[in-house]
């Protein structure tokens, strides 16, 4: 029985993103997910939450029933 593939059109971090470089991050998601590459996507901490910023996914890896994305944060929404 295969795992269904889920198409994601935003990056939802749940606070689990890891900073790789100044504005590059990686994020591990459960299951296999499809993400569009090289186009601006909304970045949110929770799915129904406020917009955190805009990210561009540079790499997607599928392994061990997980999806690892590497993305560049290109715009940050201030919360003040």
C-alpha distance (Angstrom), angle and dihedral (degrees) to the residues before:
residue distance angle dihedral
X1 . . .
X2 3.79 . .
X3 3.76 128.6 .
X4 3.80 112.4 -110.1
X5 3.78 115.7 -115.9
X6 3.77 114.5 -119.9
X7 3.81 123.1 -153.1
X8 3.81 112.4 -141.8
X9 3.79 122.1 -164.9
X10 3.79 97.2 179.8
X11 3.80 135.7 41.6
X12 3.82 111.2 -116.8
X13 3.81 109.1 -171.9
X14 3.84 104.5 179.9
X15 3.80 83.2 -157.5
X16 3.82 91.7 -68.8
X17 3.80 99.1 112.9
X18 3.79 117.9 120.9
X19 3.78 121.6 -146.7
X20 3.80 112.3 -125.0
X21 3.77 98.9 173.8
X22 3.79 138.1 -14.8
X23 3.82 95.5 -55.6
X24 3.80 102.2 -2.5
X25 3.79 120.7 101.6
X26 3.79 139.7 177.4
X27 3.77 125.5 -146.3
X28 3.81 130.6 -172.8
X29 3.82 117.2 -148.6
X30 3.80 126.5 -172.9
X31 3.79 116.0 -111.4
X32 3.77 129.6 11.4
X33 3.79 113.6 -56.2
X34 3.77 133.8 178.9
X35 3.79 118.3 -137.8
X36 3.79 129.3 -179.1
X37 3.80 111.5 -114.3
X38 3.79 128.6 -138.3
X39 3.82 97.1 10.1
X40 3.81 126.9 104.8
X41 3.83 113.3 -96.8
X42 3.79 131.6 -177.6
X43 3.80 114.2 -101.5
X44 3.80 115.0 -150.0
X45 3.79 133.7 170.1
X46 3.81 91.8 -141.5
X47 3.80 127.7 16.1
X48 3.82 96.1 -112.2
X49 3.79 95.1 33.6
X50 3.77 132.8 104.2
X51 3.77 120.4 -71.9
X52 3.83 111.3 -89.9
X53 3.78 94.9 -171.4
X54 3.77 145.8 -70.9
X55 3.79 125.1 -65.6
X56 3.79 136.6 -173.5
X57 3.81 116.0 -149.6
X58 3.78 112.9 -135.5
X59 3.81 101.1 176.0
X60 3.81 139.0 17.3
X61 3.81 123.1 -167.7
X62 3.80 127.7 -173.9
X63 3.78 117.9 -155.9
X64 3.82 138.6 142.9
X65 3.81 93.9 -1.6
X66 3.79 90.8 -53.7
X67 3.78 135.4 107.4
X68 3.80 118.3 -143.0
X69 3.78 116.9 -164.0
X70 3.77 127.8 -171.3
X71 3.78 114.1 -158.9
X72 3.76 141.8 172.8
X73 3.79 117.9 -130.9
X74 3.80 103.0 -136.6
X75 3.80 99.7 172.3
X76 3.79 132.1 21.8
X77 3.80 124.2 -157.0
X78 3.79 110.7 -142.1
X79 3.79 115.4 -132.8
X80 3.81 99.0 -149.7
